[in-house]
Amino acid sequence: MPLVAPVTAAFRAYGDERDVTTPEPDDLVLFAQCGLMNLIGDPAREPLKNAGDQPNAVAGLYGAVALLAGVYRSRHTGRGSNILVPTVDCMTSAQDIVTARYEYTRLHWPRQGGRRPQNHPMSNLPCKDGFIAATVVSNDEWRSTATLMECEWVLEDPRFATPQLRARHADELDAALAPWLMEHTAREIVELAQAGRIPFGAVLDPAGLLASEQLRLRQFFETVESDEHDLLLPTASCVVTKGERAAPAPRRPAPIRRNALPLAGVRVVDLSMVWAGPLTARLLAQLGAEVIKIEGPRRLDSFRGPLTDGPGEYPGNDPGPDRWNRNARFNQTNLTKRSLVLDLGSEPGREALRVLLRDADILVENYSPRVMPNWGFTWDEIQRINPRLVYLQMPAFGATGPERDYIAYGTAAEAMAGLCSYIGYPGEPPLNSTLAYGDPIGGATGACMAIASLLYRDRTGRGVHIDLALRDAAAWTIGDLIADAQLDPGSTGRIGNRSRHSAPRGAYRVLGEDRWVALSVRSDEQWRGLCGLLGGVFDALAPLSTLARLDRQDELDSLLRARLAGEPAGSVIDLCTRAGVPAAIVENEADILDDERRQASGFVRPMDSGSVAGLRHLALPFVFDGERGLCTPAPRYGEATISAASPRATLSGTTFGEAAALELAPGCPGYLDPAQPAHVVHVSEEIPLTIRASSDSGPVALAVARGDEVRCDSDEGAGHSPELSFTGPGDYLVYVAALRAPAELPYTLAVASGGAAGDAPAAVSGARDVSVTITSQPSGATVRDADGRVVGTTPAMFVVSLPADRLSEERSWVLDLAGHRSVTVSGTVADGALVLHGQLLEAGPTVVSVSATEPQPIRDYQTASLAVDVSESCPISAAEVGVDLRHTFVGDLR
């Protein structure tokens, strides 16, 4: 389908006046301003850049996400889009968990020579023929590593008792592991570690990538002819399988409001954890999609942090009563989502997921490839459930090839992608990004592929399976270096911040604690201008050509370090700007969060997230029609929101825990985990609330905590349908216990405002039920009341207004559009005029509930939206409410 309106994107370094008032920055100067460079390198030495031109590669990825979203909206609404992609913001977004950590804890992420401040080993370690990327996160991985390397004694050594102690004694631990490592090759170590489910990888260079059987079988490289010889260049970072099952005939995409976000009406089921997958889903949510994050009842997303005492990144370093809702990384990565707790290890949980998938558009998961098939969710089964579904799978190394079952975090993925072979000081061992850099790259790539697949789905009616490997996504960003390595094998290796084409270039210490300015001289003219302003010894060096400066880089760096040391950063940048030399301070977390430009543009914004109020988070890194997209709080664990407009929810789960419920409160029966509620119910207003639990697998008890109050019920000891009632707004922590003995019992939790949880909710005061039946025809419509009297006419793209006096008669109104079948809309509205507008396509009868106070997504091609124009006395005014026409899983998932 051709575009009906233009979608344009402007790529700028900053997106403000600096694009014309300062020298054009290169990749070093841009990278210095994103917060990542401050993390890489040794603490007392020059901070380092990442491999290749990451700023422009990442800006290209985010620009593709924005452009595809604009095309999607254009095809659905006919509205064009103007997009601004600031490169420095896109690159800054790749470290959003670092700025979140600082905002919550006021702790800077230290530069530690490729090590992690919270854990070890999580760095590149030397072996017999190179280096391996060691990643040990869990206690099981730590024990397995010690056993593999034949040094079990470290498990009993108090220096290595915790991840934090291992980080503190990293040198001693590396010395203990070294004898075994130096007896084995990188390939042997990786194969042995992966066989034991330890997420190790090898530090590969371009030659290793080109020789990779895994990449060859996944057709990652494509031969490109050149004048001298053919080159192997990266093509796609994923394997795409198009759906083959019969699907509903492709129909015109569902119309959405012209002023809506581009992905309004799209539903995403997010099964992913940690960073890459959740980032993909968050980007889709910030572009308007409804994202439901599925979480388990026992194993939480590790970014939520520990359930009991342990390290975390909490506001003021205070975990509070619900530490799982207060962790910086989770609250940043999962903005704008909703949470649903499902036990996918149980058949009731898997059935609930099947129901969700029937009406979803996108499924995102980043498990290892064996997990989903073990639960019965193969690609064939997913197609059977929903032939139009876009299934985004994000394993570390892909779902095909000999390394398909390898597991990894972003640290190993970036090493296996070739990035680490370029990170480091000249002539020294490879370092890493200090951050799991493969994750943010994979997250942005996933969003790009998901939206592209939606466009294909809308055109063909067929779903898409995207097998996206994090390693492949990261390797794609250094395609230019892979090409250079084939043209000039001597161009590989680590050169720090230097360039092979211009000099001097680097980061130089200035006045202040760990303060540095990055500058890049790119021409003879810039060098002469800089020398003229520096004066002294630099006067005699001004005539040096580029080739001469490349030959004397060590000397020039030494002179610049001596000249700039002790100078204020602002003075150095001003001097460079006057000379036409791009320069910038190497920014840390505080620089980013306090930046007035970022704040004014909405990129840095204070907001609530989880159970944390008013802290600053990062929004979309690009600007879509003058806005930074949608940015709402991350969901609290298992949260359901109950209000008069959204009066009921049904949740499910499985009982867990072996502690007596007496530990939660005296008199509470059953067995549970008192440290972790199963669900959180948020009541937003002064309404009655009833919560009821039931299980077909055994008797259960119910406990609910609000503030210091804990109440329990066991249905008089029978455990059939324990029920508790409350009144008033607040957060209710809900526990479901196995009544007789510790057990895993699948249960259903019904939550409702007014009356019993199984009864109809109380009616909204002063409201009336109105029913309107709509049928369509291409040429127009006549509006008749139930007695057949004509009350108005409307074209096929219609707007129908029913006056308040007509509504008060409680009639059924019929919009007569002969030639097509009808759609019946039932709802509750306050005094005022009901207005329907939209476009009807061929469709069978559908009944929906319409709320006047809660926005809902628009769906399924029958109508664009429903609006309620209410009187001034009503608590809402001119509220626009979308119509959700799909079948919804029992519960408030909309």
Secondary structure, 3 states (H helix, E strand, C coil): CCCCCCEEEEEECCCCCHHHHCCCCCHHHHHHCCCCHHHCCCCCCCCCCCCCCHHHHHHHHHHHHHHHHHHHHHHHHCCCEEEEEEHHHHHHHCCHHHHHHHHHHCCCCCCCCCCCCCCCCCCEEEECCEEEECCCCCHHHHHHHHHHCCCHHHHCCHHHCCHHHHHHCHHHHHHHHHHHHCCCCHHHHHHHHHHCCCCCEECCCHHHHHCCHHHHHCCCEEEECCCCCCEEEECCCEEEEECCCCCCCCCCCCCCCCCCCCCCCCEEEECCCCCHHHHHHHHHHHCCCEEEEEECCCCCCHHHCCCCCCCCCCHHHCCCCCHHHCCHHHHHHCCCCEEEECCCCCHHHHHHHHHHHHCCCEEEECCCCCHHHHCCCCHHHHHHHCCCCEEEECCCCCCCCCCCCCCCCHHHHHHHCCCHHHCCCCCCCCCCCCCCCHHHHHHHHHHHHHHHHHHHHHHHCCCEEEEECHHHHHHHCCHHHHHHHHHCHHHCCCCCCCCCCCCCEEEEECCCCCCEEEEECCCHHHHHHHHHHHCCCHHHHCCCCHHHHHHCHHHHHHHHHHHHCCCCHHHHHHHHHHCCCCEEECCCHHHHHCCHHHHHCCCEEEEEECCEEEEEEECCCCEECCECCCCCCCCCCCEEEECCCCCEEEEEEECCCCEEHHHCCCCCCCEECCCCCCEEEEECCCCEEEEEEECCCCCEEEEEEECCEEEEECCCCCCCCCEEEEECCEEEEEEEEECCCCCCCEEEEEEEECCCCCCCCCCCCCCEEEEEEEECCCCCEEEECCCCCEEEEECCCEEEEECHHHHHCCCEEEEECCCCCEEEEEEEECCEEEEEEECCCCCCCCEEEECCCCCCCCCCCCCCEEEEEECCCCCCCCCEECCCCCCCCCCCCC
